[in-house]
Amino acid sequence: MYTSINIRPYQPGEESALYAVHYSAIHLVARRDYTAEQIRAWAPYDTNMCQWANRIRAINPFVAELAGELVGYADLQSSGYIDHFFVSGKHPGQGIGTRLMQHLFQEAKARGITELTSNVSRTAQPLFEGFGFEVVEQHLPERRGVVIPNALMRWSLPLDIAPEHDAPRAEQPGQRLAPTPEPFDTPNGAHMHWFLLALKKYATFSGRARRSEYWYFVLFYLLIFFALSVIDGIMGSFSAASGMGFLGGLLTLGLLLPSIAVGVRRLHDTGRSGWWLLLAFIPIVGAIVLLVFFAQDSAAGDNAHGPSPKNSFA
């Protein structure tokens, strides 16, 4: 899916098309998290297009194209601040927000930026959290006299895996770096955030979890379990009969609840009830069916369990 989404620098003359993206994102998607009054103040019918065009030229964003149509845009300032991040409300659940965020990570890596920040709407926070952003503080900004809550969120690259700064990719004055062809190239260690995200939602059975959150949780769980099993073997506390040792048993017990919770949220994300997790008690067949369910992509758009974690904006 991502290969059909083209990310490129904004071009002068596209300001009106980007306002259409901005407007649809707020009026069609954000309305689930904000009142009608807040929506009208945030993206008014009578916006000053001259001021809007100046704002777009100032932030110089990247745009997302799908079949030749502009369907999203986002910017990355030299300070690491993300001012705008919007996905068209007419194209939900197609991975556009994810692809834009991936590109911003690529840009940050190329420029040697180790910290990203943004004032993020309630609607976009699940997407940002999925990429490892954390809430720093809640804000209550006003537009046209109406309070529209958001949160300052921050992502920081761990110091021990910070990129080299002595030879960044060349960038000519007044130009933006060209999109890189790789589908995803986040800084090393970024995938660990998915595991940590699942731990933060330790006993959260509501909402949705995309494939990345579920499978990276499983991956790091197994890696830690294997490492602890080796230690158990060295200490003589490993039991061949049970297939685990003392430390492995503690890990299994400690992560039992988040394992169930992330499984339930993953089923929710595919449009299914969490009760399908009971298939695990059916030998072999149940496990195979659940593996198929867990491998499926997110259900497009909102469903009964919440908004798509793939379609969010700041």
C-alpha positions in Angstrom: 0.0 0.0 0.0 2.8 2.4 1.0 4.5 2.1 -2.4 1.5 3.9 -4.1 1.8 6.9 -1.7 4.3 9.4 -3.0 5.9 11.8 -0.6 7.5 14.9 -2.1 8.2 18.6 -1.2 5.3 21.0 -1.5 5.2 23.2 -4.6 3.9 26.8 -4.8 0.4 26.9 -6.1 -0.8 23.9 -4.0 -2.0 26.0 -1.1 -5.7 25.6 -1.9 -5.4 21.9 -2.3 -3.7 21.6 1.0 -6.4 23.6 2.7 -8.9 21.1 1.3 -6.9 18.4 3.0 -6.7 20.4 6.2 -10.5 21.2 6.1 -11.6 17.6 5.5 -9.3 16.2 8.1 -10.9 18.4 10.8 -14.5 18.4 9.6 -14.7 14.7 8.8 -12.3 13.1 11.3 -11.7 15.4 14.3 -15.4 15.9 14.9 -15.4 12.7 16.9 -13.1 14.3 19.4 -14.2 18.0 19.3 -17.5 19.9 19.4 -19.1 21.5 16.4 -18.1 24.9 17.7 -14.5 23.9 18.1 -14.4 22.4 14.6 -15.8 25.6 13.0 -13.2 27.7 14.9 -10.4 25.4 13.9 -11.2 25.2 10.2 -13.7 28.0 9.4 -15.6 28.3 6.1 -14.4 31.8 5.7 -10.7 31.4 6.2 -8.4 34.0 4.8 -6.7 32.2 1.9 -4.0 34.8 1.6 -2.9 34.2 5.2 -3.2 30.5 4.7 -1.0 30.5 1.6 1.6 32.5 3.5 1.5 30.0 6.4 2.0 27.1 4.0 4.9 28.8 2.3 6.5 29.5 5.7 6.4 25.9 6.9 7.3 24.5 3.5 5.7 21.0 4.1 6.0 17.7 2.4 2.9 16.4 0.7 1.5 13.0 0.2 0.1 12.0 -3.2 -2.2 9.1 -3.9 -3.1 8.5 -7.6 -2.1 12.0 -8.4 -4.3 13.6 -5.7 -2.9 15.4 -2.6 -4.2 13.5 0.4 -2.0 14.7 3.2 0.9 16.9 4.3 3.3 17.5 7.1 6.3 19.7 7.9 9.5 19.3 9.8 11.2 22.5 11.0 14.9 22.8 11.6 14.2 22.8 15.4 12.5 19.4 15.1 9.1 20.9 15.5 6.2 19.5 13.5 3.8 22.4 12.9 1.2 20.8 10.6 0.3 17.1 10.2 -2.9 16.4 8.3 -4.4 13.6 6.4 -7.5 14.0 4.2 -10.7 12.9 5.9 -11.8 11.4 2.5 -9.0 8.9 2.5 -9.1 7.2 6.0 -7.2 4.0 6.9 -4.9 3.9 3.9 -1.6 4.4 5.7 -1.1 8.0 4.6 -0.4 9.3 8.1 2.0 6.5 8.8 3.8 7.1 5.5 4.1 10.8 6.3 5.5 10.1 9.8 8.0 7.6 8.3 9.2 10.3 6.0 9.6 12.8 8.8 11.7 10.3 10.7 13.8 9.8 7.6 14.3 13.6 7.3 15.1 13.9 10.9 17.8 11.2 10.6 19.2 12.9 7.5 19.4 16.3 9.2 20.8 15.0 12.5 17.7 16.0 14.4 17.5 13.9 17.6 14.3 15.4 19.1 10.9 15.9 17.6 8.0 17.9 19.1 4.5 18.9 18.1 1.3 20.2 19.6 -1.0 17.3 18.8 -4.7 17.1 18.6 -6.7 14.5 20.6 -7.4 12.8 17.3 -3.8 12.5 16.3 -2.3 11.4 19.6 -2.7 7.6 19.0 -0.6 7.9 15.8 2.1 9.9 17.5 2.1 7.6 20.5 2.6 4.7 18.1 5.8 6.3 16.9 7.1 6.7 20.4 6.0 10.3 21.2 5.1 11.0 24.8 2.8 13.7 26.2 4.8 16.5 27.9 1.9 18.7 28.9 -1.7 19.5 28.0 -2.4 22.8 26.3 -5.6 24.9 25.9 -5.0 27.1 22.9 -7.8 29.4 21.7 -8.9 30.1 18.1 -11.6 32.6 17.4 -12.3 32.7 21.1 -12.9 29.0 21.4 -10.6 26.6 23.4 -9.3 23.7 21.3 -7.4 21.3 23.6 -4.2 19.6 22.4 -1.0 18.2 23.9 2.6 19.0 23.5 4.3 15.7 22.6 7.9 14.8 22.3 10.1 12.1 20.8 13.8 11.9 21.7 16.4 9.6 20.2 18.2 7.8 23.0 21.7 9.2 23.4 23.4 5.8 22.9 22.1 5.5 19.4 22.2 9.2 18.3 23.2 9.6 14.6 26.6 11.0 13.6 26.5 14.7 13.0 29.8 15.2 11.2 28.6 14.1 7.7 24.9 14.7 7.2 23.3 14.2 3.8 23.9 17.3 1.7 21.1 19.9 1.4 21.4 22.9 -0.9 20.3 26.3 0.4 16.6 26.9 -0.2 16.0 23.2 -1.1 14.3 20.3 0.7 15.9 16.9 0.8 14.4 14.6 -1.8 12.2 11.7 -0.5 14.1 8.6 0.1 12.9 5.4 -1.6 12.9 3.1 1.4 9.4 2.4 2.8 10.6 2.9 6.4 14.0 3.9 7.9 13.4 5.1 11.4 16.5 5.7 13.6 17.9 2.5 15.2 15.9 1.4 18.2 12.7 3.2 17.3 10.8 -0.1 17.1 11.3 -0.6 20.8 8.7 2.1 21.3 6.0 -0.3 20.1 6.9 -2.7 23.0 6.9 0.2 25.5 3.6 1.5 24.2 2.0 -1.9 24.9 3.4 -1.8 28.4 2.0 1.7 29.0 -1.4 0.3 28.1 -0.8 -2.5 30.6 -4.4 -3.4 31.2 -6.2 -1.4 28.5 -8.6 -3.6 26.7 -10.4 -0.9 24.8 -9.3 0.8 21.6 -7.2 -0.6 18.8 -3.7 -1.8 18.2 -2.2 -1.9 14.8 0.1 -4.8 13.6 3.3 -3.0 14.5 2.3 -2.6 18.1 1.2 -6.2 18.4 4.1 -7.9 16.6 6.9 -5.8 18.0 5.5 -6.6 21.5 5.6 -10.3 20.7 9.1 -10.0 19.2 10.6 -8.2 22.2 8.7 -10.5 24.6 10.3 -13.5 23.0 13.8 -12.0 22.9 13.6 -11.1 26.6 12.2 -14.5 27.4 15.0 -16.3 25.5 17.6 -14.2 27.3 16.2 -15.0 30.7 16.0 -18.7 29.8 19.7 -18.6 29.1 20.3 -17.0 32.5 18.0 -19.6 34.1 20.0 -22.4 32.5 23.3 -20.9 33.8 21.8 -20.5 37.3 20.4 -24.0 37.2 16.8 -22.7 37.7 15.5 -23.9 34.3 12.9 -26.6 34.3 12.9 -28.8 31.1 9.5 -30.2 32.1 7.8 -26.8 32.1 9.9 -25.3 29.4 10.9 -22.2 31.5 12.9 -21.2 34.5 12.3 -19.0 37.5 13.1 -15.7 35.7 11.2 -16.7 32.6 8.2 -17.6 34.8 8.3 -14.2 36.4 8.4 -12.5 33.0 5.5 -14.6 31.8 3.5 -13.7 34.9 4.3 -10.0 34.7 3.4 -9.7 31.0 0.3 -11.9 31.1 -2.1 -9.0 31.4 -0.5 -6.7 28.7 -0.2 -9.8 26.4 -3.9 -10.4 26.6 -4.7 -6.7 26.4 -2.7 -6.1 23.2 -4.2 -9.2 21.7 -7.7 -7.9 22.3 -6.8 -4.5 20.9 -5.3 -6.1 17.8 -8.6 -8.0 17.2 -10.5 -4.8 17.7 -8.3 -3.2 15.0 -9.4 -5.9 12.5 -13.0 -5.2 13.4 -13.5 -8.3 15.6 -14.5 -8.7 19.2 -11.8 -9.4 21.8 -13.7 -12.6 22.7 -12.1 -14.2 19.6 -9.0 -14.5 21.8 -10.6 -17.5 23.4 -9.7 -19.5 20.3 -6.3 -19.9 21.9 -7.8 -22.6 24.0 -8.5 -24.7 20.9 -5.3 -26.7 20.2 -3.5 -26.0 16.9 -6.5 -24.8 14.9 -7.3 -21.9 17.3 -3.7 -20.7 17.2 -3.6 -20.8 13.4 -6.8 -18.8 13.1 -5.6 -16.2 15.6 -2.3 -15.9 13.7 -4.3 -15.1 10.5 -6.4 -12.5 12.4 -3.3 -10.9 14.0 -1.5 -10.7 10.6 -4.4 -8.8 8.9 -4.2 -5.1 8.2 -6.2 -2.6 10.2 -9.8 -2.2 9.2 -10.2 0.9 7.2 -11.5 4.0 9.0 -13.3 4.1 12.3 -15.0 1.0 13.7 -17.0 0.1 16.9 -13.8 0.0 18.9 -12.4 3.5 17.9 -10.6 5.4 15.2 -8.1 3.8 12.9 -4.6 4.1 14.4 -3.3 4.7 10.9 -5.3 7.8 10.1 -4.5 10.7 12.4 -3.3 14.3 12.2 -1.8 17.0 14.4 
